[in-house]
Amino acid sequence: MQKNVLPARSQVPIEETWNLENIFANVDVWEQTKDEVLSTIPTLAEFKGRLSDGPKTLADFLDLYETTLRKAAKVMVYGSLESSVDTTDQQAQARSGQGRSVFVQISAATSFLNPELMAIGFDTLRSWVKQEERLAHLDHFIDELEREKDHVRSDEVENILALSGEPLSDFYRAYNVITNADLQFTDAESQSGDKIEVGQSSIGSLLTHTDRRVRKTAFESYADGYLAFKNTLGAIQLGGIHRDTFVARARNYTSSLEASLGASNIPPEVFHALIETFKNNLPTWHRYWRVRKKALGLNEMRPYDIKAPLSTENPTVSFEQAIEWICEGMAPLGKDYVETLRKGALEDRWVDRARNRGKRQGAFSSGVYDTNPFIMMSYADDVFSMSTLAHELGHSMHSYYSKMNQPFIYSRYTLFVAEVASNFNQAMVRDYLFQTQQDPLFQLALIEEAMSNFHRYFFIMPTLARWELEMHERAEAGKPLTADIMSEVCGDYFGEGYGDDLVFDRDRTGITWAQFQHMYMNFYVYQYATGISAANALAQGVLNGGQNEVDKYIEFLSAGSSLYPIDALKAAGVDMTSSDPVDRAFDVMAKYVDRLEGLVESGEI
């Protein structure tokens, strides 16, 4: 009997890791920069009460403020990145915490900024913008500040809110430590009795394993690991929900949802319309379960069969081949886009793709204004990993274009558009491969990848968004919330999505809420569904259009937060205040189900 184990971080080849020396040459330089930031904070605080002196004083403050924030961002991201790939590294964890603490201290010391700007008056600020060249780019910032004036509190309250940032982030920190470092999973087991280690960086590949016993035991092990900590995780989750409620009420919002949407000027109707459209289209998912069940030849379909390979001959896609196909798929966007992506992934080591013990769950793209993008994932030489890589490179290229074309203040795009560029890349690469890889088995793998992507973003995430809304509404109404209540509601919502065509274990499915760190991000997950909807609409526009559609898309990538997200998407050609993009995305998904059904009925699989 054999046991497959994950290597330690120290055993990972360097070419499979990202290059954090692009941020700081070593920890000593990180420490030095951190100290520089901390020493500047008192100087920033000295501007308190002086911003009304005139445009020059305001510009001097904002120049120093930006310089300090840019250094602090590098300090924070360095610790965050190194700790994410090895959650057992206590020194890296400490640096990550120190980086967050630095930001809290800056926020507290400069909490007077918005109240003083509002006291100066918006008409005066707009006149100063015309007088002082260093303020010339602040028109949109002032408009946004005026729109949010009812939610900006006094200097004293803003200071308290800033100081609360660190303790209120401890819920998220505790969740990550428990789930990535402390949770213990029993081994999965193959039909032949081999043991396979279950970890955050391996669970994805285990749930797509050809051996049903591996999938079953991995699924159960993973769920049971969370169930063993359900009460602790429930208490932490409740703390996160109470944090959202506290911040919303402190800023004069009627609910956590309104606070989340208001920051980006998103009408609440967008959220509610998404949920209703999703519920109306659940029969498409029920149909997919039936087709997949038939394709797998199962008497009953289980959650661990949702990503079961439909063929034992799954294509092997190396990291280098994935980059090549992604570049070819993105070719319609032009030479600059493709060459930047290729160089970043292959030469500049943007991607940490290793699979090692202690690496945190999932995948992400990170980085700040003065660094290149950094992608964390666990690459497994298959179509699914290629898709994840394309997704994260979409985030990275969005960040790259935003930073290249916007001043620091507008360089970070809003959360509402964050999942658009990522899903756009997947749609483009998928279309390219459907056209060029005619092998039926490869076509089948593409269908599986597409449906896996839709399953995550168009099934799991809107289901969790429904759960998130109910949990926050219960907390805001003062109703009791326990881990069992959280799991009961989660099980109910997933049960609706599964219908009569998928048999599920309520306890193990009900704990799904605890398996996503997104639940600590105050209504983030619904944006996966709006994002994939906008992305598919934009991809179709580029594929069926011409240079004008390409130019509009590049302009969207370059806009950062200089436009409100709804306006940025409208300029690119998608109106997310309408349910039409969501319905159209379900139409796209239904076509993939049609393709799969056709292969099943024809006997090709």
N, C-alpha and C positions, 0 to 999 in steps of 0.2 A: 504494500500500500504506500502511495506517495502523497506528499502534501506540497502544493504549490504555494510559496510564500512571496510576499512583496519584499523587494530589496530595501535596505536602509537608504536614507538620502545620500549618505557618504559614498554609496556604491553606484550611484547613477552617473552615466557618462556625461561629461560637461556639455557636449553638443546637444543633449536633450534638455538642457536647462536654459533659463533666461540669463541675460548678462546684467546683473545688478550693479556691476562696476560702471555702467553707463550713468548711474545716478551718483554714487559715491565710490571712490577708489577702494575704500575700506571703512571699517567701523569707526576708526579714529576721525576720519573726515566727517562722517555722519555726526559724531559727538561734537566736533568743533562747530559745525553748522547749526546744530541744535542750540548750543550755547550762544551763538551769535543772535539767533532769533530771540531767545529769552532775554538777552541783554538789550534788545531793541524795544521790547514791550513797554518799559517805562517811558521811553521817548514818545511812543504812540499815545500813551495815556495823557501825556502833557498837553496834547492838543484839545483835551476836553474843555469845552466852554469857549474855544477860540475859533471854531469853524466859521462863525458869522463875521469874523474880521474882514473877510473879503475873498475874492476868487483866488488870489495867489496863495493865501494860507490854506484854503481848501485843497488846492492842487498840490501844495507841498505835503499835506497830510496824506492824500490819496496816493502820491508817488511812493512815500515811505511805506504806507499800508500795503500796496501791491508788492513791493520788493520783499517785505517781510512775509507776506502770505505765500509768495512763490517759493521762498526758501523753506518755509514751514511745510508746504505741500510735499516737497522732496523728502524732508525728514519723515513725514508721516507715511508716505507711500513706500519708502525703503523698508521700514519695519513691518508694514502690513504685508508686503510681498514676500519677504524672507520667512515670515511666520506662517504664511498660508501653505507653503510647500513642505513644511515640517512643523506640525503643531506640537510636537514633543520638544522642540528647541526652546527652552525656557528663556534664554537670553534674547532670542528673536521676539518671543512673546512680550518680553519686558520692553524692548525697543518699540514694538507696535503700540503698546499702551502709552509709552512716553510721547510718541508722535501725536496721538490723539489728545493727550493732556496739553501739549503745546498749543494746539488749535483752540482748546477750551480757554486757555489763558489769554490768547489773542482776542477771542470773541468777547471775553469779559472786559478786557481793557479797552476795547473799542466799541462797547455796546452803546455809547453815546452817539455814534455816527448817524443812524437814521433819525432818532428823535431831534437831533440838532439840525439836520437837513430840513426836516419838516417845519421846524420852528423858523428857519430862515425864510421859508415860503417858496412855493414852486415857481411863481412868476420871477422872483429874484434869482433863483437857481438857473432858470432858462436864460436870463439876461447874462449871468456869469459865464454860461457855456459859450456865449458869443464873444465875451471879452477875453477869456483866457484859453489859449490854444490847447493847453494840457487837459482841459475839460470838454473839448469839442465833441468827444465821442459819447457823451453821457445823456443824450436826449432820451433814448429808450429807457435807460436806467431811471431817469427822473419820472418818466411816464409810468413806469412800473411801481415806483415808490408812491406816487400819487394814488394809483389804483389800490394799493395795499394800505393806505393811510389809516384805515379803521382797525388794522391789525398790528400796527406798530405801537408799542406801549411807551410809557415814560422811560427816561434814562435809568431810573432805579429798577424798574421792573425788567427792562431789557437786560440789565446787568445780572439780575437774578436768573433770568431765563438762560443767559449764556453760561453762568456758573453751573446751572443744573445739567448742562449738556453731558458732562463727564459721568456723573452718577446715573443719569438716565440711560446712558449708552451701555451701562454694565449688564443690562438684561441681554442685550445682543452678544456681548462679550462672554457672558456665562453660558449662553446657548452654544456658542461656537466651541468653547473649551470642552463642554460636556460631550457634544456630538462628534467632535473631531479628534479629541484626545482621550476622553474617559470611557466612552461607550465601548463595550466589548461585544463582539459578534461571534457566535459559534461558527465553526467551519461549514461551508457548503460541502455537499458530497455527490459524487458522480455515480452513475449506474454501476460502475466497476468498483466502487468503494473508495476511490481516491478522494483525499481531503483537499479543499481549496479555501484559502484564506479569504474571508469577506472583510472588505474595508471600504472607506468612502471613495477611494480612487479605483476600486475594482468592481463595485456593485453594478455599474452600468453594463460592463462587458459580461458579467455573470447572468444578468437578466435577458441577454440576447444569446445565451449559450444554446448550442444545438441539443444538449442533453437536458430533457425536461426535469430530471431529478436535480440537476445542478440549479436550474432556474427556481424550482419549487423550494429547495432547501435554502438557497440564497435569499429568496424573497422572505421566507419565514424567519430566517436568522436576522435579517435586516430589520424587519418589523418588530421582532421580539426584543431586539436590542433597545429600541425606542420605548416599547411597552414596559420594559423593566424600569425605566426612568420616567414613566408617564406623569406621575404626580409632581416630580421635580420640574419636568418640562412644562407641565401645565401651570405651575406657579410662576415660572419665568415668563411664559407666554402671557399670562394675565398681567404681569408687571409691564410687559411691553405694550399691551393694550391700554393699561392705565396711563402709561407715559403719553401715548398718542392723545388720549382724552384730556389729560392735564394740559398739554401744549395747545390743543385746539381751544380749550376754554380760556386759557391764559391770554390767547391772542384774539379773543372775541369771535371765534367761529362757532357755529351751532353744532358741529359734529366733527369727528376726525376725518370723515370723508370730505367734507367741505374744506377743511384745512389742507388736506392733501391736494385736492383739485385746484383750490384757489391760488396756490403758489404759482401755478403755471397757467392760470386763467382758463381752466378747462370747465365748461358747463357741466353740472352734475348729471344732466340728461345723457351725456356721452356714456357715463358709467352704467346708468340704469338701462339705457337702450342696448348696450352690449349684453348685459345679463339676460334681458328678455329675448334678444335675437338668438343667443346661445341656447336658451331653454327651448325655443321654438324649433331649433335645428337638431335637437338631440336624436330624433329618428335616424338622421344620417349616421350618427355613431352607432346606434343599435343595428343598423344594416351592416356596418363594417364589422361588428363583432360576429355577426352571422357568417359573413363571407370568410373571415379569418378562421373561424371555427371549422368550416368546411374545408378550407385549404389545408389546415393542419390535420384533418381527419380525426378530430376529437369528439368524444361523446359529450363532454362538457368543457366550456371555456373558462379559464381562471385568469385572475389579474397577471399572474406570472407568465401567461401565454401571449400577452398583448404585444410583446416585442420578440416572441419566438421566431427564429429564422424559418422561412418557408421553404428553404432549400439547404441541403447539407453542403452545397458547393458555393459558399459565400465568397465573393471577390476579396482578394487581399489588396489593400491599397496602402502602400508605404507613405510615409510622411512626405517624401520628395515628390511622389506621384500625385499626392493630394494637392500640393502647392501648384504643380503644373496644371492640373485640371481646373483648379480654382482660378488661376490666372487666365486660362483660356475662356472660362465661363464669364469672367468679368471683362473680357476684351472690349465689348461694346462701350465701356466707359472711357476707353482711351489709354494711350501709352503711359502717361504720367501715373495714372492710378495703378496700372498693372506693375510697372517697374518698381514703384514704391512698395507695394505689397510684397513682391517677390524678394526684394533686397531685405526688407524687414524680417521676413520669415526665415530666409535661408542664410543670410550673411550677418545681420545685426542681432540675431538671437532674441527676437521679440517673444518667442514661444517657449514656455516651460511645459514640455509634453511628457515628461517622465512619469512612470507609475511607481510610486514608492510608498513605503510605510509612513504614516503620519501626514500624508498630503491631504488637504481638506477636500471636501466633497465638491462636485460640480466643476464648472468652468467659468472663467470671467476674463474680461479685458479691463486693464487698469492703466495707470499712468497719470501724469500731471502736465501742466503747461510747459515745463522745461525738461521733460523726459520724452523718450519715445514711448509708444504703447507697449504694454506687457500683457501677454496672454498666458493664463494658467489653464491647463487641461491635462487629461490623462489619455494620451493617444494610443489606440489599440489596433492600428493597421487594418481598419475596415471602413466601409462606406459611412457608418454612423460617425466615426471619429472625423472623417473628412468633412462631413456636414457640420459638426461642432466647430471644427477649425474654420470653415468658411463663415460660420455665424460670428465667431469671436473676431475674425479678421474684419468683418463688416463693422463691428463696434470700433475696432482699432483705426480703421480708415476714416470712419466718421470723426473720431477724435483728432486724427491727423489733419484732416481738412479744416475742421473747426479751429484748431490751434494755429494753423498756417494762415488763416484768413480773418481771424477776429482778434481784437485786443483781449487782454487777460480777463477783463470783466465779463465778456460775452463768450469766452472760449469753451465753456462747459454747456453742452446741449442738455435740454430738460429731460426728465425721466419719461415723459409721454412719448417722445420720439426716439428714446434710447433703443427700442427693439425693432425699429424700422429698418435701419441699414443692415443689421445683422441678418434678419429674415430675408431682406432683399437679396443679399449675397447667396443665401441658400437657394432661393427661387431661381436666380440666374444660373448658378452652377448646375442645378438639377435639370433645368431646361436644356442646357448645353449637352449634358451627358445623356439625356433621353434621345437627343438627336444623333449623337456620335457613337454611342455604345449600344449596338443593336443586339448583342447576345441576350437571349431571353432571360438568362439567369441574372445578368447584370441589370436588365430592366426591372426584374423582380426586386432586386436589392434596392434599386432607386425608389420603387413604390414603397417598400418597407421603410426606407429612410424618411421619405416624405410623410408617411402616416405616423411614424414615430415622432417626427417634428410637430406635426399637427396635434398628436396626442398630448404632448407636453404643453404646447402653447395655446391650443384651441379646445382642450378638454380638461387637463389637470388645473391649469392656471385659472380659467374662468370658474371652475368648480370651487377652487380655493378662494377666489374673489367673493363668491356667494357666502362662503363660510366666514371670511374675514368681515364682511358687512354685518352678518348676524351677530358675530362675537362682539364687535364694537358697539352695535346698537344695544345689545344686552347690557354691556358694561356701562354705557352712557345712561341707561334707564335704571341702573342700580340693581339689576337682576343677578342672581348667583351664577358664577362661572367656575367650573371644575374641569379637571382633565377628562372625566367621564362625560360631562355635558359636551365638551369640545369634540370628543370622539363620536358621540352619538349623532350630533349634527353633521359632522364630516361624513360619517357612514351613510346617513340619509341622502346627502347630496350626491355622493358617488353612486349610491344605489339607483338614484334616478337616472344617472348617466349610463350605468351598466344595463338597466332595463331587465328584461327577462332572459337575455341572451348570454349573460355572463354570471357565473356563480362566484360569490366572493365571501371571504371570512370578514365579518363585520368588525371584529376587534383589530385585526391586522390592517384592514383598509381604513378603519376609523382613525388610526394614529397617523395618517398621512400628513395631517396638519403640522406634526412635530418634525417632519423630515425636510422642511424647507426654511432656510434662514430668511427667505423673502417675507415671512410672516412678521418680521420685525422692521419692516420698511414702510409701514403705514400706506396701504393701498397701492402697492407697486404692481402686484401680479396681474391685475386686469389689463395692464398696459402691454403684456405679452400678446394678448388676443387682439387688442387694437393695433399693436405693432405689426403682427403677421398679416392683418387685414390690409393695412396701408402698404406694406411691403409688396404683397402680391399684386396690388393694383399698380404700384409704381413700376414693378418689374415688367408687367404686361405692357405698360406704356412705353418703356425703353425698347422692349423686344419687338413691338409692333409699330413703333414710331421711328423717328429720325434723330438728327443731331439736336433738335430743339428739346426733345424729351431728355436726352442725355445731359444737356446743359442745365436744364431745370433741376435734374437730380443732383448734379455736382453743386449747384447753388444751394440746394437743401442741405447737403453735407457740410457746406462751408458756412452756414448761417449761425451755427452755435446757438446761443440764446439771444441773439440780436433781434429775433422775431419771436412772438408767442408761438408755441408749437402748432396750434390749430392753423394759424396763418402761414407758417412755414410749409405745412403739408398742403394747404390750399394752393400756395404758389407753385408747388411741385406737381399739383394736379389731382389731389385727393381731398375730399371733404369728409372729415371724420365726425362732423356734427350730424351726418346722415347715417342711417343703418346700412346703406347700400354697400360700402366696402366690406362690412362683416358678412352680409349675405353673399357677396361675390366670392369671398374667401371660402365660404362653405361650398359654393359651386365648384371651386377649384379642387377642394378636398373630395367632393363627390365624384369628380372625374378620375381621381386616383383610385377610389373604390371601384369605379367602373372598369378601370384597367385591370385591377386585381381580379375582379369577378370574371372578366373575359379570359384571363389566363387560367383560372380555375375551371371554368366551364369547357374550355378548349382542351383541357387535359395536359397543358404544357407544364403544369406544376402538380 
